């Protein structure tokens, strides 16, 4: 009896050490040199940092709004949670690139723990550990965790919210899902769908938890009236659908098609549906997952590198092979599949070049757990395959690190606007020698770089931004104004 108890204790201790090692690896991959990689520093990152600095110093954002539910930023009206999460690190260490990126790196690391908890709860502890390893070394997740990229927060909050729900900590779960609504635009769709899915699957009727989430949801809807819905509308696939449908319809009528038939076949609904389907299938394509990856170099991504490793793909293929077995293995598996299918919907509803790794980042946790289940079944049937899988994992990590450290600084420099912050720091350093300095507007929201580099007095910034009436002159972004000023800096 003593030996049996001691054996269980040793296994428990070993699992703790393995998890600690996985966590430490994930931490290193996400935190080391985040002020150097990804190269550059985007205006969005600078804006989150300066808003955190401004709220810390004055209780107001850069536009003078007290404790805002939406950040006006450059006119894009960002979700505010990332700025609030950045306030402690800015307060402790000051305003700099490392500090602004640190909250995402920490929560990206904590996502490894969240996925271990969820995988262990949904299936078993072995699947939880495998999922944790996959997430810890996931190139997609590592890259998304190393910048001030608010989209990545969903990879921590959603798994945590589901786990808390399954643990019957319903009020905490509702709170987590409620906070998720204020992380990124795509979360405004994904968080409610997942939370409501949990309510339906488990026939949940606890009114307090429902009321907590409903309160956050109402606040989120309110932010749309404050401008939070503006960016969503501008980037929606419905934009221009009416004009495109009308153009095709007119051409068909002129070529002899019956007007009623032309109207039925080509209209804004048909155009929107076609755009959605084309966008949606991109995120399950071999091109995105394995061969080419994201289409843009923003968010520190590396075009030409698939978002999944071969180990993850092996796990997903094994999962598909054992699909029927896995679904009956533990109740609630439909939740993971539904989560995966829903995750790319916000990305598919948005315009752009497509293959946007940031917009589809909510896919990551579901993919990792499903792949982990596939690997678990594979190892159960072919025990020696563990060596092949481990070797592929190490090789895949090595290839990624080589591309990320050696190749990405050059490939992503333009997309990450490398050099802008350094130029701003140079200008601020020399500003004492001049009465006025002119900075070109083409430099993508140059005012926020100047404010960030100078640690500009938020009260003076708020006074200046009060005069930036960009919407009144019919433009959507601050840097589209013909001319505007911040202290001795003039942007034109």
Backbone torsions as a table, in degrees:
resi	resn	phi	psi	omega
1	UNK	NA	-43.9	178.9
2	UNK	-64.1	-42.5	179.8
3	UNK	-62.8	-39.4	-179.9
4	UNK	-64.9	-43.9	179.3
5	UNK	-64.6	-40.7	179.2
6	UNK	-64.8	-37.6	178.3
7	UNK	-63.2	-43.5	178.4
8	UNK	-63.5	-38.9	179.6
9	UNK	-63.9	-42.5	179.7
10	UNK	-63.7	-41.3	177.9
11	UNK	-62.4	-41.7	179.3
12	UNK	-62.6	-44.1	179.2
13	UNK	-63.7	-39.1	179.2
14	UNK	-64.5	-42.5	178.4
15	UNK	-61.8	-39.2	178.2
16	UNK	-63.2	-41.6	179.8
17	UNK	-67.2	-40.7	178.3
18	UNK	-62.5	-46.2	179.5
19	UNK	-62.8	-41.0	178.6
20	UNK	-62.3	-39.1	178.4
21	UNK	-66.0	-42.4	178.5
22	UNK	-62.6	-44.5	179.7
23	UNK	-60.9	-44.2	-179.1
24	UNK	-63.9	-41.9	177.2
25	UNK	-61.9	-46.2	178.2
26	UNK	-60.3	-39.2	178.8
27	UNK	-63.2	-47.0	-180.0
28	UNK	-60.4	-45.1	-177.4
29	UNK	-65.8	-24.2	-175.6
30	UNK	-100.7	-22.9	-171.4
31	UNK	-108.8	-37.1	-174.9
32	UNK	-59.5	126.0	175.2
33	UNK	58.3	36.7	179.0
34	UNK	-69.7	-15.0	174.7
35	UNK	-80.5	-10.1	178.7
36	UNK	-107.7	-38.2	-179.5
37	UNK	-127.9	126.4	5.7
38	UNK	-71.1	149.4	178.8
39	UNK	-63.8	150.2	178.6
40	UNK	84.3	-176.6	-178.7
41	UNK	-161.2	112.5	-171.9
42	UNK	-78.3	160.0	175.5
43	UNK	-58.8	-35.2	178.5
44	UNK	-61.6	-42.8	178.6
45	UNK	-63.3	-45.9	179.4
46	UNK	-61.8	-37.8	-179.0
47	UNK	-66.9	-43.4	176.6
48	UNK	-60.0	-43.4	-179.7
49	UNK	-64.1	-44.7	-178.0
50	UNK	-70.7	-36.1	175.7
51	UNK	-62.0	-41.5	177.0
52	UNK	-60.8	-43.7	179.1
53	UNK	-62.4	-43.9	-178.9
54	UNK	-66.4	-44.1	179.0
55	UNK	-65.3	-39.2	178.0
56	UNK	-60.5	-43.7	-174.9
57	UNK	-81.6	-34.2	-171.0
58	UNK	-126.7	-11.6	-174.0
59	UNK	77.7	9.0	-179.1
60	UNK	-132.6	154.0	177.2
61	UNK	-80.6	-173.8	-174.8
62	UNK	-65.8	-15.1	177.4
63	UNK	-100.1	5.3	178.0
64	UNK	84.3	14.0	179.6
65	UNK	-87.0	122.6	-178.4
66	UNK	-70.5	128.5	177.8
67	UNK	35.5	66.7	-170.5
68	UNK	-70.5	150.7	172.6
69	UNK	-91.2	-12.0	175.4
70	UNK	-146.6	141.3	-178.4
71	UNK	-100.8	117.2	-178.2
72	UNK	-64.4	-34.6	175.6
73	UNK	53.0	-117.8	-178.9
74	UNK	-96.7	3.6	-172.2
75	UNK	115.5	4.8	-178.7
76	UNK	-99.9	-7.0	173.1
77	UNK	51.6	78.1	-177.3
78	UNK	-79.9	155.6	169.5
79	UNK	-69.5	142.9	-165.8
80	UNK	-92.8	-12.7	-168.1
81	UNK	-58.7	-38.7	-177.5
82	UNK	-61.0	-39.7	179.4
83	UNK	-62.7	-42.4	179.3
84	UNK	-65.7	-37.5	178.0
85	UNK	-67.3	-22.5	-177.8
86	UNK	-84.8	-17.9	-176.5
87	UNK	-56.6	-46.6	-179.3
88	UNK	-59.4	-45.1	-178.3
89	UNK	-67.4	-36.6	176.6
90	UNK	-66.1	-40.0	179.5
91	UNK	-65.2	-34.2	-177.7
92	UNK	-84.3	-44.6	-170.8
93	UNK	-110.4	-6.3	-177.3
94	UNK	91.5	178.2	-175.4
95	UNK	-94.9	109.8	175.6
96	UNK	-156.0	173.0	-174.8
97	UNK	-61.5	-45.2	-178.1
98	UNK	-59.2	-44.9	-176.5
99	UNK	-64.7	-39.0	-178.7
100	UNK	-68.8	-34.4	-179.5
101	UNK	-83.2	-17.8	-173.3
102	UNK	-60.6	-43.6	-178.6
103	UNK	-57.4	-40.9	179.3
104	UNK	-67.8	-38.7	178.5
105	UNK	-63.6	-40.5	179.8
106	UNK	-68.1	-48.1	-179.7
107	UNK	-69.5	-29.7	173.7
108	UNK	-63.2	-37.9	175.7
109	UNK	-70.1	-40.9	178.4
110	UNK	-65.2	-24.2	176.1
111	UNK	-62.1	-29.3	176.5
112	UNK	-62.2	-41.9	177.7
113	UNK	-68.8	-41.9	-178.9
114	UNK	-61.1	-40.5	-178.8
115	UNK	-73.7	-30.3	173.7
116	UNK	-64.3	-45.3	178.8
117	UNK	-61.2	-46.0	-177.1
118	UNK	-68.8	-44.5	178.8
119	UNK	-61.8	-39.3	178.6
120	UNK	-66.3	-37.9	-178.6
121	UNK	-73.0	-43.0	-177.7
122	UNK	-71.9	-37.4	-175.1
123	UNK	-123.9	-85.3	175.9
124	UNK	-161.0	174.3	-173.7
125	UNK	-66.8	-30.4	178.4
126	UNK	-66.1	-44.2	176.5
127	UNK	-63.2	-38.9	177.3
128	UNK	-59.8	-43.6	179.1
129	UNK	-67.0	-41.8	178.6
130	UNK	-62.2	-44.0	178.9
131	UNK	-62.2	-38.6	179.4
132	UNK	-64.2	-41.9	177.4
133	UNK	-62.5	-46.7	-178.7
134	UNK	-59.7	-42.1	180.0
135	UNK	-71.0	-38.4	-178.5
136	UNK	-58.6	-37.2	-176.2
137	UNK	-106.3	8.2	-179.2
138	UNK	-65.2	117.4	178.2
139	UNK	-56.3	-42.3	179.9
140	UNK	-57.8	-49.7	-176.7
141	UNK	-73.2	-37.5	178.0
142	UNK	-61.0	-47.7	-179.5
143	UNK	-63.8	-39.5	-179.7
144	UNK	-72.2	-17.8	-177.4
145	UNK	-91.3	-7.9	-170.4
146	UNK	-99.2	-3.5	174.9
147	UNK	-120.3	175.6	175.6
148	UNK	-81.3	64.8	-175.0
149	UNK	-104.5	99.5	-171.9
150	UNK	-63.7	-23.4	179.8
151	UNK	-58.9	-30.9	-174.8
152	UNK	-70.6	-18.5	-178.1
153	UNK	-58.7	-28.6	-177.8
154	UNK	-63.7	-25.9	-179.2
155	UNK	-72.3	-15.3	173.5
156	UNK	-96.6	-48.0	-171.7
157	UNK	-69.6	-41.9	-177.4
158	UNK	-67.0	-49.4	176.5
159	UNK	-59.0	-39.0	178.9
160	UNK	-64.9	-42.8	179.4
161	UNK	-61.9	-42.4	178.5
162	UNK	-65.1	-44.7	-179.8
163	UNK	-59.5	-46.4	179.9
164	UNK	-61.9	-37.2	177.4
165	UNK	-63.5	-46.7	-179.7
166	UNK	-65.7	-26.3	176.5
167	UNK	-83.4	3.4	179.1
168	UNK	66.8	23.7	171.8
169	UNK	-95.9	69.4	-166.5
170	UNK	-65.4	-40.8	-178.0
171	UNK	-66.7	-41.1	176.6
172	UNK	-64.5	-40.5	178.2
173	UNK	-60.4	-45.6	179.3
174	UNK	-62.4	-37.9	178.0
175	UNK	-63.6	-44.9	179.5
176	UNK	-63.1	-46.1	178.1
177	UNK	-64.0	-35.4	177.2
178	UNK	-64.1	-43.7	177.0
179	UNK	-63.9	-34.2	-179.9
180	UNK	-57.8	-31.5	-179.9
181	UNK	-59.9	-21.6	-175.7
182	UNK	-107.9	20.5	178.1
183	UNK	-91.2	-47.1	-173.7
184	UNK	-161.6	158.3	-174.9
185	UNK	-59.0	-40.4	-177.8
186	UNK	-64.8	-27.5	179.8
187	UNK	-66.1	-21.8	-179.9
188	UNK	-67.0	-20.2	174.6
189	UNK	-98.8	-45.8	-172.6
190	UNK	-68.0	-46.2	-177.2
191	UNK	-60.0	-47.6	178.2
192	UNK	-63.1	-40.0	-178.5
193	UNK	-64.3	-44.8	-179.9
194	UNK	-66.0	-43.6	-178.9
195	UNK	-64.2	-46.1	177.9
196	UNK	-64.4	-36.1	176.2
197	UNK	-59.7	-41.0	176.6
198	UNK	-63.2	-41.9	179.1
199	UNK	-59.9	-42.0	-177.1
200	UNK	-73.6	-44.5	-177.2
201	UNK	-62.4	-41.3	-175.6
202	UNK	-102.9	11.5	176.7
203	UNK	48.3	52.6	-172.8
204	UNK	-81.5	137.5	-177.3
205	UNK	-137.2	20.8	179.4
206	UNK	-77.3	110.8	-170.5
207	UNK	-69.8	-31.8	-178.0
208	UNK	-63.2	-48.1	179.3
209	UNK	-62.3	-42.9	179.0
210	UNK	-62.2	-40.4	179.8
211	UNK	-65.5	-38.5	178.6
212	UNK	-60.8	-49.8	-179.9
213	UNK	-65.9	-40.6	-179.9
214	UNK	-60.3	-36.3	177.5
215	UNK	-63.5	-45.9	176.7
216	UNK	-63.2	-39.9	-179.3
217	UNK	-63.9	-40.4	177.4
218	UNK	-63.9	-40.0	176.4
219	UNK	-62.0	-41.5	178.7
220	UNK	-61.6	-43.6	177.9
221	UNK	-63.1	-36.6	178.5
222	UNK	-63.4	-36.9	-180.0
223	UNK	-63.1	-24.7	176.9
224	UNK	-62.3	-34.5	177.9
225	UNK	-74.1	-18.2	177.8
226	UNK	-89.4	-0.9	-179.6
227	UNK	119.1	-7.2	-178.1
228	UNK	-62.8	-26.1	179.7
229	UNK	-88.5	-6.1	-175.8
230	UNK	-63.9	-49.9	-178.1
231	UNK	-63.9	-38.8	179.2
232	UNK	-60.2	-44.5	-179.4
233	UNK	-65.1	-39.8	-178.2
234	UNK	-66.6	-34.2	-176.3
235	UNK	-96.1	5.9	-175.8
236	UNK	-75.7	148.0	177.7
237	UNK	-68.1	-11.3	177.1
238	UNK	-76.3	-18.2	-179.7
239	UNK	-63.7	123.2	178.8
240	UNK	79.5	0.1	-178.5
241	UNK	-65.6	-38.6	180.0
242	UNK	-62.3	-45.3	-178.8
243	UNK	-65.6	-42.9	-179.7
244	UNK	-64.4	-43.9	178.7
245	UNK	-63.2	-40.7	-179.8
246	UNK	-65.7	-38.9	-179.4
247	UNK	-62.3	-47.5	179.6
248	UNK	-65.3	-41.3	-179.5
249	UNK	-60.3	-44.4	179.8
250	UNK	-63.3	-41.9	179.6
251	UNK	-62.2	-40.1	180.0
252	UNK	-69.1	-39.9	178.1
253	UNK	-64.0	-40.9	179.2
254	UNK	-66.5	-27.0	179.0
255	UNK	-85.1	-1.7	174.1
256	UNK	113.3	-0.3	179.9
257	UNK	-72.7	145.8	176.3
258	UNK	-57.7	129.0	-176.8
259	UNK	-56.0	-39.9	-179.6
260	UNK	-64.9	-43.0	178.8
261	UNK	-66.0	-41.9	179.3
262	UNK	-61.4	-41.0	179.5
263	UNK	-67.7	-36.0	-179.4
264	UNK	-70.6	-35.8	-175.9
265	UNK	-86.8	-26.2	-174.8
266	UNK	-134.5	103.1	178.5
267	UNK	-150.1	-179.6	-175.8
268	UNK	-64.2	-29.6	179.5
269	UNK	-70.8	-40.6	178.4
270	UNK	-65.7	-42.6	179.5
271	UNK	-63.5	-45.4	-179.8
272	UNK	-63.1	-43.6	179.4
273	UNK	-62.5	-42.1	179.7
274	UNK	-63.7	-44.0	178.5
275	UNK	-61.5	-43.3	-178.5
276	UNK	-62.5	-48.0	-178.3
277	UNK	-62.1	-45.3	179.6
278	UNK	-61.2	-42.3	179.5
279	UNK	-68.1	-43.1	-174.2
280	UNK	-62.8	-46.6	-175.7
281	UNK	-69.0	-17.6	176.6
282	UNK	-57.2	-38.1	-171.5
283	UNK	-79.6	-5.6	172.7
284	UNK	-115.1	12.2	-177.2
285	UNK	-82.2	152.5	176.0
286	UNK	-61.3	-34.4	-179.4
287	UNK	-60.2	-47.2	-178.0
288	UNK	-74.1	-44.7	-173.1
289	UNK	-75.2	-35.1	-170.6
290	UNK	-121.8	-50.5	-166.9
291	UNK	-90.6	-51.1	-171.8
292	UNK	-108.0	-33.3	-179.5
293	UNK	74.5	-151.1	-177.1
294	UNK	-67.1	154.8	-177.9
295	UNK	-88.0	-15.9	-175.2
296	UNK	-117.2	157.1	177.5
297	UNK	-95.8	1.3	174.7
298	UNK	-67.3	162.2	-177.7
299	UNK	62.2	24.1	175.7
300	UNK	68.1	15.2	-178.4
301	UNK	-74.0	158.5	-179.7
302	UNK	-116.8	101.8	175.1
303	UNK	-59.7	140.9	-177.6
304	UNK	96.5	-4.9	177.5
305	UNK	-120.3	114.4	179.6
306	UNK	-58.0	152.2	-176.1
307	UNK	-76.2	-15.6	178.0
308	UNK	-112.9	148.5	174.5
309	UNK	-86.2	168.7	178.7
310	UNK	-65.7	-31.5	177.7
311	UNK	-64.1	-43.2	178.0
312	UNK	-62.8	-40.6	179.9
313	UNK	-66.7	-39.8	176.4
314	UNK	-59.4	-43.9	178.8
315	UNK	-62.6	-41.2	-179.8
316	UNK	-68.1	-38.9	177.0
317	UNK	-64.4	-44.1	178.0
318	UNK	-62.3	-36.9	176.9
319	UNK	-62.0	-44.8	179.9
320	UNK	-63.3	-39.2	179.2
321	UNK	-62.9	-39.0	-177.6
322	UNK	-100.6	22.4	-172.2
323	UNK	-52.5	-49.7	-176.5
324	UNK	-62.8	-41.8	-179.5
325	UNK	-64.0	-44.2	-175.8
326	UNK	-66.0	-41.9	-178.4
327	UNK	-60.2	-35.1	179.6
328	UNK	-89.7	-3.0	-177.3
329	UNK	-69.5	-37.7	178.9
330	UNK	-156.3	136.0	179.4
331	UNK	-62.4	150.8	179.6
332	UNK	96.6	-2.9	179.5
333	UNK	-64.3	-27.4	178.2
334	UNK	-62.6	-28.1	179.1
335	UNK	-61.8	-43.2	178.9
336	UNK	-63.9	-44.2	-179.4
337	UNK	-65.0	-43.0	178.5
338	UNK	-63.5	-41.1	177.6
339	UNK	-58.1	-47.7	-179.9
340	UNK	-61.5	-40.5	-178.3
341	UNK	-72.1	-30.9	-179.1
342	UNK	-81.0	-32.3	-172.2
343	UNK	-52.8	-40.1	-179.2
344	UNK	-81.4	-4.5	-175.3
345	UNK	-59.0	-47.5	178.0
346	UNK	-58.8	-38.3	177.8
347	UNK	-65.1	-39.0	-179.6
348	UNK	-69.8	-23.5	179.9
349	UNK	-84.5	-5.1	-176.9
350	UNK	-105.3	150.3	176.0
351	UNK	-81.6	173.6	178.9
352	UNK	132.7	-172.3	-177.3
353	UNK	-75.8	-11.6	-180.0
354	UNK	86.2	179.2	-179.9
355	UNK	50.7	44.5	-176.5
356	UNK	-89.6	104.7	-175.5
357	UNK	-63.5	-31.8	-179.7
358	UNK	-70.1	-39.4	-177.4
359	UNK	-71.9	-25.2	-178.2
360	UNK	-103.6	14.8	-173.4
361	UNK	-62.7	-22.3	179.2
362	UNK	-65.2	-13.9	176.8
363	UNK	-68.7	-27.5	-167.6
364	UNK	-56.2	-55.3	-176.3
365	UNK	-59.5	-41.5	179.2
366	UNK	-63.7	-42.5	178.3
367	UNK	-60.1	-42.4	-176.9
368	UNK	-65.9	-42.3	-179.3
369	UNK	-69.0	-41.6	178.2
370	UNK	-63.9	-42.7	177.4
371	UNK	-64.5	-38.2	178.8
372	UNK	-63.1	-38.9	177.2
373	UNK	-65.1	-39.1	177.3
374	UNK	-62.9	-44.3	178.9
375	UNK	-65.4	-38.5	178.5
376	UNK	-59.4	-46.1	178.6
377	UNK	-67.9	-36.4	179.3
378	UNK	-64.4	-44.2	179.4
379	UNK	-67.4	-32.2	178.0
380	UNK	-66.4	-31.6	-178.2
381	UNK	-91.8	-37.2	-178.7
382	UNK	-127.7	86.4	-172.7
383	UNK	-60.0	-35.4	-177.8
384	UNK	-73.3	-10.4	178.6
385	UNK	-67.1	-12.4	179.0
386	UNK	-58.7	-34.8	-178.7
387	UNK	-69.6	-40.5	178.7
388	UNK	-65.6	-45.2	-179.0
389	UNK	-64.1	-43.2	179.0
390	UNK	-63.3	-42.5	179.5
391	UNK	-63.5	-43.5	178.3
392	UNK	-63.7	-36.2	178.1
393	UNK	-64.1	-44.6	179.5
394	UNK	-66.2	-44.2	179.1
395	UNK	-62.6	-44.7	179.6
396	UNK	-61.4	-41.1	178.3
397	UNK	-65.2	-40.4	178.5
398	UNK	-63.5	-43.3	178.2
399	UNK	-61.6	-45.1	179.7
400	UNK	-61.2	-48.3	-177.9
401	UNK	-61.9	-38.1	177.4
402	UNK	-62.4	-46.5	179.7
403	UNK	-65.8	-39.0	-175.8
404	UNK	-72.4	-42.8	-176.9
405	UNK	-80.0	-40.6	-173.4
406	UNK	-91.8	-46.0	-171.9
407	UNK	-93.3	-36.5	-171.9
408	UNK	-63.7	-33.4	178.8
409	UNK	-55.9	-36.3	178.6
410	UNK	-80.5	-42.8	-175.3
411	UNK	-70.1	-35.1	-175.1
412	UNK	-103.2	4.2	-176.9
413	UNK	-58.6	-45.6	-178.3
414	UNK	-67.3	-47.1	-178.7
415	UNK	-64.7	-30.6	179.8
416	UNK	-94.3	6.8	177.2
417	UNK	54.4	47.3	-180.0
418	UNK	-60.1	135.8	177.9
419	UNK	100.0	-21.6	-177.3
420	UNK	-61.7	-46.1	-179.4
421	UNK	-66.6	-39.6	-179.7
422	UNK	-64.8	-39.2	176.9
423	UNK	-64.8	-42.0	178.5
424	UNK	-60.9	-41.8	178.5
425	UNK	-63.3	-37.7	177.5
426	UNK	-65.7	-43.8	179.9
427	UNK	-64.6	-43.3	178.9
428	UNK	-62.8	-39.8	179.4
429	UNK	-63.4	-30.3	-178.9
430	UNK	-99.0	-1.2	-173.9
431	UNK	-64.6	-24.1	179.0
432	UNK	-65.9	-17.4	-178.4
433	UNK	-89.6	-3.7	-174.3
434	UNK	-133.9	151.2	176.3
435	UNK	-82.9	-29.6	-179.6
436	UNK	-149.1	140.9	178.1
437	UNK	-128.6	131.6	-178.5
438	UNK	-102.8	128.2	-179.0
439	UNK	-121.6	132.6	-178.6
440	UNK	-68.3	138.2	178.0
441	UNK	-66.6	-24.5	-178.5
442	UNK	-63.8	-8.0	-177.8
443	UNK	-81.5	21.3	174.6
444	UNK	53.1	92.8	179.5
445	UNK	49.5	57.5	-174.2
446	UNK	-63.2	-27.1	-176.6
447	UNK	-61.8	-34.1	-177.0
448	UNK	-73.6	-31.4	175.2
449	UNK	-66.2	-42.5	179.1
450	UNK	-63.0	-47.0	-179.8
451	UNK	-61.2	-41.5	-179.4
452	UNK	-66.5	-48.0	-176.9
453	UNK	-65.2	-36.4	-176.7
454	UNK	-86.6	-8.2	-169.5
455	UNK	49.3	50.7	-172.4
456	UNK	-58.6	138.2	179.7
457	UNK	-53.8	116.3	-177.0
458	UNK	-58.1	-34.3	179.0
459	UNK	-64.4	-41.1	177.6
460	UNK	-69.5	-37.0	177.9
461	UNK	-63.6	-45.1	-179.9
462	UNK	-62.0	-36.4	177.0
463	UNK	-64.7	-41.5	179.8
464	UNK	-69.1	-45.0	-176.8
465	UNK	-65.3	-23.6	176.7
466	UNK	-61.8	-20.8	179.3
467	UNK	-97.3	1.6	-179.4
468	UNK	-89.9	82.2	-175.7
469	UNK	-88.6	62.0	-174.4
470	UNK	-66.5	-38.1	-179.4
471	UNK	-68.3	-32.2	-178.9
472	UNK	-67.1	-24.3	179.0
473	UNK	-99.7	9.6	171.1
474	UNK	84.6	24.0	176.2
475	UNK	-116.8	160.0	-173.6
476	UNK	-97.1	-17.5	-174.2
477	UNK	-129.6	150.4	-179.1
478	UNK	-58.8	-45.5	-175.6
479	UNK	-76.2	6.2	172.5
480	UNK	-91.2	-7.1	174.6
481	UNK	-67.3	144.8	-179.3
482	UNK	-59.0	-36.4	-178.4
483	UNK	-161.1	139.8	174.4
484	UNK	-156.3	163.5	-171.7
485	UNK	-132.8	155.3	172.0
486	UNK	-139.9	100.1	-175.3
487	UNK	62.6	-129.2	-179.6
488	UNK	-84.8	0.9	179.4
489	UNK	-95.3	127.0	176.9
490	UNK	-114.3	131.3	-177.8
491	UNK	-110.8	119.8	180.0
492	UNK	-159.1	NA	NA
